[in-house]
Amino acid sequence: MTTALDVTLACDTMMDVEGSIRPAMYLASELVTRGYRVSMMSPAMSNDVEELLRASGIAPINLRAKLVTKNLSLSLLWLETWAREAFFKLNSKWGNKHSNVIVNFSHTLVVPSMFWYLQGPTSVALRDMEDELTLAYRLAYRVLKPLIELADVKLVKNMGRESTFVVANSKFCASMYQKWGIEVSDIIYPPIDCKVFQPRTSSPCSDYVLAYFGKESKFSVIKAVADLGVSIKAFGSKAPFVPRSVITHPNIEFLGRISTDELVDVYSNALFTLFPFTHEPFGYIPVESMACGTPTLTYNSQGPGESIIDGCTGWLAESDEALVRRALEFWNKGCPPEVRQNCIKAVSKFDKKFYTRKWLDTLQKYF
């Protein structure tokens, strides 16, 4: 690699730098420290993100897509941005003016790139989420489902043709794309910063179970656990599809969107993290929880099935019923104390320093 190289990383909408943006942000920051001229391109960025990028030595390329859901939920914004590209190629119309994309982290920009980093196909996520959607969203989705699936397959294949190499964020994620004929050359798990996510206390209060509210959450299972008398604190977005019966449940305290500092604190003091999901290619929640010394109870499937070691750093259930049953069991009896130490020891492989090192090693092979 040569320090004279200009590097552009493409992303989905950047209203903040968390979630699916985090892998790109960590790589961009590392490249800047090594002397590269780095740009980040997105269909739309918030003013705060543009300012943050410039302060970090990264040039923002804001395509300024006109999004009608920009001031609504991030989930609807994600879906609209995808639809603009899948049906009308509106995002890449402007993105193709920037031809030096090295890594495409997006699912909403068909641009020539050396690497495409897979984080999950939209249509599969929607299909898995269907039963948890509120009635209005579920009916709308069922009408549009054939069109959505056809458009997504076409989009994925187009993005695959525009990419020289393809890297996935988990083995499960790779398997979804391979069914559509996309050849995956490597797996690089997404990163967390273990200097930020670490235990805040050696004596957690353990008087609640932590849960996450997001588009992939299985709210029916969270409610079933709360119905049994388990005290739950939940964080995340108050998305329009979160059932009111969950938001107003007497055993659920909804914290809303909280700062990273507050998040580390609630992870650290929870008895365990409850993570029932509909669709999760990787899953930051179990790994962040693990870094804070708190085990996670989730399913033995998809991305979390790769990050959690059953009985060592958390527990993997085979069904909704088994997950609810085990949640009540741990709530009544507590969790083995050694599990917290196991979590802290095992999580280091997800630290951002290993993630950026693997990307740098990968890039060095081709520059």
C-alpha positions in Angstrom: 0.0 0.0 0.0 1.2 3.6 -0.6 0.3 6.6 1.4 -0.4 8.5 -1.8 -3.6 6.5 -2.3 -7.0 8.2 -2.2 -9.5 5.9 -0.5 -13.3 6.2 -0.6 -15.6 4.2 1.6 -19.3 4.1 0.6 -22.1 3.7 3.2 -25.8 3.8 3.6 -27.5 6.9 5.1 -25.4 8.4 7.8 -27.6 10.1 10.4 -25.1 8.9 13.0 -22.0 6.7 13.0 -23.3 3.7 14.9 -24.8 0.4 13.8 -23.9 -0.5 10.2 -21.8 2.7 9.8 -19.5 1.7 12.6 -17.3 -0.8 10.6 -16.7 1.8 7.9 -16.0 4.6 10.4 -13.4 2.5 12.3 -11.6 1.6 9.1 -11.7 5.2 7.8 -10.2 6.5 11.0 -7.4 3.9 11.0 -6.5 4.8 7.4 -6.4 8.5 8.2 -3.9 7.8 11.0 -1.7 5.9 8.5 -1.6 8.9 6.1 -4.3 8.0 3.6 -6.6 10.6 2.0 -10.0 9.2 3.0 -13.5 10.1 1.9 -16.8 8.6 3.0 -19.7 8.7 0.6 -23.4 8.3 1.5 -26.8 9.0 -0.1 -27.5 11.4 2.8 -25.6 12.6 5.9 -26.7 14.7 8.9 -24.9 17.9 9.5 -23.5 16.5 12.7 -22.0 13.5 10.8 -20.4 15.8 8.2 -18.8 17.9 10.9 -17.6 14.8 12.7 -16.0 13.4 9.5 -14.2 16.6 8.8 -12.9 16.8 12.4 -11.6 13.3 12.0 -9.7 14.1 8.8 -12.3 12.4 6.6 -13.8 14.2 3.5 -17.6 13.7 3.4 -19.3 13.1 0.1 -22.9 13.8 0.8 -25.1 12.8 -2.3 -27.9 14.7 -0.7 -30.7 12.3 -1.6 -34.1 13.9 -1.1 -35.7 11.5 1.5 -39.2 12.1 2.6 -38.7 10.0 5.8 -35.6 11.9 6.9 -37.3 13.2 10.0 -39.1 10.0 10.8 -37.6 6.7 12.2 -34.2 5.4 11.0 -35.9 2.2 10.0 -38.2 3.9 7.5 -35.3 6.0 6.3 -33.2 2.8 5.7 -36.1 1.3 3.7 -36.7 4.4 1.6 -33.0 4.7 0.7 -32.9 1.1 -0.3 -36.1 1.5 -2.4 -34.7 4.5 -4.3 -31.8 2.4 -5.5 -33.5 -1.0 -5.9 -36.4 0.4 -8.1 -35.0 3.6 -9.6 -31.2 3.6 -9.3 -31.4 7.1 -7.9 -28.5 6.9 -5.4 -25.9 5.5 -7.8 -26.9 8.1 -10.4 -24.8 10.5 -8.3 -22.5 8.0 -6.6 -21.0 6.8 -9.9 -19.3 10.2 -10.3 -16.9 9.0 -7.6 -15.0 6.1 -9.2 -12.4 5.3 -6.6 -14.5 3.4 -4.1 -12.3 0.9 -2.3 -14.8 -0.6 0.1 -18.6 -0.4 -0.4 -20.2 -0.9 3.0 -23.7 -0.1 1.7 -26.7 -1.9 0.4 -28.1 1.2 -1.3 -25.3 2.3 -3.7 -24.4 0.3 -6.8 -20.9 1.8 -7.4 -17.7 0.2 -8.8 -15.7 -1.0 -5.8 -12.7 -3.2 -5.0 -14.5 -4.7 -2.0 -18.2 -5.0 -1.0 -18.8 -5.6 2.7 -22.0 -7.6 3.2 -24.2 -6.7 6.2 -27.4 -8.4 5.2 -30.0 -8.3 2.4 -33.0 -6.1 2.9 -35.6 -8.5 1.6 -34.6 -11.3 3.9 -34.7 -9.0 6.9 -38.2 -7.9 6.0 -39.4 -11.4 5.5 -38.1 -12.5 8.9 -39.6 -9.4 10.5 -43.1 -9.9 9.0 -44.8 -11.5 12.0 -43.6 -8.8 14.4 -44.9 -5.9 12.3 -48.0 -4.0 13.4 -51.1 -4.8 11.3 -50.9 -1.8 8.9 -47.2 -2.4 8.1 -47.7 -6.2 7.8 -50.6 -5.8 5.3 -48.6 -3.2 3.2 -45.6 -5.6 3.2 -47.6 -8.6 2.1 -48.9 -6.6 -0.9 -45.4 -5.4 -1.9 -43.4 -8.6 -0.9 -43.0 -10.1 -4.5 -41.8 -6.8 -5.9 -39.4 -6.2 -2.9 -37.9 -9.7 -3.2 -37.4 -9.4 -7.0 -35.9 -6.0 -6.8 -33.5 -7.0 -3.9 -32.2 -10.0 -5.8 -31.5 -7.8 -8.8 -29.9 -5.2 -6.7 -27.6 -7.7 -4.9 -26.5 -9.2 -8.2 -25.8 -5.8 -9.7 -23.7 -4.9 -6.6 -21.8 -8.2 -6.9 -20.9 -7.5 -10.5 -19.6 -4.1 -9.6 -17.4 -5.5 -6.8 -14.0 -7.3 -7.4 -14.1 -9.0 -4.0 -16.9 -9.7 -1.5 -16.4 -9.9 2.3 -19.2 -10.8 4.7 -19.8 -9.8 8.4 -20.5 -13.3 9.5 -20.7 -16.9 8.1 -24.5 -16.7 8.3 -24.5 -13.4 6.4 -22.3 -15.0 3.7 -24.7 -18.0 3.4 -27.6 -15.7 2.5 -25.8 -14.0 -0.4 -24.2 -17.3 -1.6 -27.7 -18.6 -2.3 -28.0 -15.8 -4.8 -24.8 -16.6 -6.5 -22.5 -14.1 -4.8 -19.0 -15.5 -4.1 -17.8 -14.5 -0.7 -14.0 -14.4 -0.3 -13.6 -13.7 3.4 -15.4 -13.1 6.7 -14.5 -10.0 8.8 -16.7 -9.7 12.0 -17.8 -6.1 12.8 -15.9 -4.3 15.6 -16.5 -2.8 18.9 -14.2 -0.6 21.0 -13.2 -2.6 24.1 -11.8 0.6 25.6 -15.3 2.0 25.6 -17.4 -1.1 26.2 -16.0 -2.5 29.4 -17.4 -3.4 32.9 -18.3 -0.3 35.0 -18.6 -2.2 38.3 -17.4 -5.4 40.0 -20.7 -5.6 41.9 -23.6 -5.1 39.4 -27.0 -4.5 40.9 -28.5 -7.3 38.7 -32.1 -6.2 39.5 -33.2 -6.0 35.9 -32.8 -7.7 32.5 -31.7 -5.5 29.6 -33.4 -5.7 26.2 -33.1 -3.8 22.9 -35.9 -2.2 20.9 -35.1 -2.1 17.2 -36.4 -3.2 13.8 -35.0 -6.7 14.4 -36.5 -7.2 17.9 -38.9 -10.0 18.6 -41.3 -8.0 20.8 -43.7 -10.8 21.4 -41.0 -12.7 23.2 -39.9 -9.7 25.2 -43.5 -9.2 26.3 -43.9 -12.9 27.2 -40.9 -12.6 29.5 -42.2 -9.4 31.1 -45.6 -11.1 31.6 -43.9 -13.6 33.9 -42.8 -10.9 36.3 -39.3 -10.3 35.0 -38.2 -6.6 35.3 -36.9 -5.4 32.0 -35.1 -2.2 31.0 -35.1 -1.6 27.3 -33.2 0.9 25.1 -33.4 1.8 21.5 -35.7 3.8 19.1 -39.4 4.2 19.7 -40.0 3.0 16.2 -43.6 3.1 14.8 -43.8 -0.7 14.8 -43.1 -1.2 18.5 -46.4 -2.5 20.0 -48.0 -0.2 22.5 -48.5 -3.2 24.8 -44.8 -3.5 25.1 -44.0 0.2 25.5 -46.6 0.6 28.3 -46.0 -2.8 30.0 -45.7 -2.4 33.8 -42.6 -4.6 33.9 -40.8 -2.8 31.1 -39.0 0.5 31.6 -38.3 2.0 28.2 -35.3 4.2 28.2 -35.4 5.3 24.6 -32.2 6.3 22.8 -29.4 6.7 25.3 -25.8 7.8 25.1 -23.0 5.3 24.8 -21.9 6.2 28.3 -25.4 5.4 29.6 -25.5 2.2 27.5 -22.3 0.9 29.0 -23.7 1.5 32.5 -27.0 -0.3 31.9 -25.1 -3.2 30.2 -22.8 -3.5 33.2 -25.5 -3.6 35.8 -27.9 -6.0 34.1 -28.4 -9.5 35.3 -28.2 -10.6 31.7 -29.1 -9.2 28.3 -32.2 -10.7 26.6 -31.9 -10.6 22.8 -34.8 -12.3 20.9 -34.5 -11.2 17.3 -36.3 -11.8 14.0 -33.3 -11.3 11.8 -29.6 -10.6 12.7 -26.7 -11.2 10.3 -24.2 -10.3 13.1 -25.6 -8.6 16.2 -23.8 -5.9 18.1 -26.0 -6.3 21.2 -24.6 -9.6 22.4 -21.0 -8.5 21.8 -21.4 -5.1 23.5 -23.0 -6.9 26.4 -20.2 -9.4 26.6 -17.6 -6.6 26.6 -19.3 -5.1 29.7 -19.2 -8.5 31.4 -22.8 -9.3 31.0 -24.0 -12.6 29.4 -26.7 -12.7 26.7 -29.6 -15.0 26.3 -30.5 -15.4 22.6 -31.1 -17.9 19.9 -28.8 -20.6 18.6 -29.0 -19.2 15.0 -27.8 -16.5 12.6 -25.1 -14.1 13.7 -25.5 -14.3 17.5 -25.1 -18.1 17.2 -21.5 -17.4 16.1 -20.5 -14.8 18.7 -22.0 -16.4 21.9 -20.4 -19.6 23.4 -23.4 -21.5 24.9 -23.0 -21.9 28.7 -19.7 -20.0 28.7 -20.4 -16.4 27.6 -24.2 -16.6 27.4 -26.9 -19.1 26.5 -28.4 -20.1 23.1 -32.0 -21.2 23.0 -33.5 -23.3 20.3 -37.0 -21.8 20.3 -39.1 -18.9 21.7 -40.5 -21.2 24.4 -37.0 -22.3 25.5 -35.8 -18.7 25.6 -38.7 -17.5 27.7 -38.3 -20.5 30.1 -34.6 -19.9 30.6 -35.1 -16.2 31.1 -37.4 -16.9 34.0 -35.0 -19.5 35.4 -32.1 -17.1 35.4 -34.2 -14.3 36.8 -35.3 -16.5 39.7 -31.9 -18.2 40.4 -29.4 -15.8 39.1 -26.5 -16.4 36.7 -23.3 -18.3 37.4 -20.7 -15.6 38.5 -17.9 -17.1 36.3 -19.9 -16.3 33.2 -19.0 -12.6 33.6 -15.3 -13.3 33.5 -15.7 -15.6 30.6 -17.4 -12.8 28.7 -14.6 -10.3 29.3 -11.9 -12.8 28.2 -13.8 -14.0 25.0 -14.8 -10.6 23.6 -11.3 -9.4 22.7 -11.4 -11.0 19.3 -14.1 -8.5 18.3 -12.1 -5.4 19.4 -11.6 -2.8 16.7 -7.8 -3.2 16.6 -8.2 -6.8 15.3 -10.9 -5.7 12.8 -8.8 -2.9 11.4 -5.7 -5.1 11.3 -7.5 -7.7 9.3 -8.8 -5.1 6.8 -5.3 -3.6 6.4 -3.9 -7.1 5.8 -6.6 -7.7 3.2 -6.1 -4.4 1.5 -2.3 -4.8 1.4 -2.8 -7.9 -0.8 -4.2 -5.9 -3.6 -2.5 -2.5 -3.5 
